[in-house]
Amino acid sequence: MLTWISMIMLVIFLGCCTVVIAASCYNIFKLIRRSTGKRDFAIRNHHLKTSHG
């Protein structure tokens, strides 16, 4: 009986860890994509201004 309880607790703990790691990786990935997207937009905007002027 005790082994079942400990196994269930271990599974729940590992599941929580997986969710936390996945969420943090997703946030980091989103942050990187947003920063690179902004940089690309700024470079494109700068090129447009220089080509017109």
N, C-alpha and C positions, 0 to 999 in steps of 0.2 A: 504493500500500500504506500509506504513512504517513498519507494523508488518511483512510483507513478507520479506522485506529487512533485518530487524533485525534477523528474523529466519534463513534466508539464511546465513547471516554473522556468526551466532552462530553455524550453522552446519559446515561451513567451518573451523571455529576456533577449534571446537571439533575434526574435522577430522585431522587437522594439529597436534593437541596435541596427538591424538592417534598414528599418524605416528611417531612423535618424541619419544614418550614413547616406542613404539614397536622397533624402531631402536636402542635406547639406551639399552633396555633389551637384544636384539639380540647381540649387541657388548659385553656386560658384560658376557653373556652366552658363547660367542665364546672365550673371554679372559680366563674365568674360565676353559673351556675345554682344551684350549691350555696349560695353566699352569699345570693342572693335568696330561695331556698327557706327557709333558716334564718330570715331576717328576716320573711318572711310567716308562718312558724310562730310566731315570738315575738309578732308583732302579734296573731295569732288567739288565742293563749294568753292574752295580756293582756286582750283583749276578753272572753273567757270568764270570767276571774277578776273583772273589774269588773261584768259583768252579774249574776253570782251574788251578789256581796258587797253 
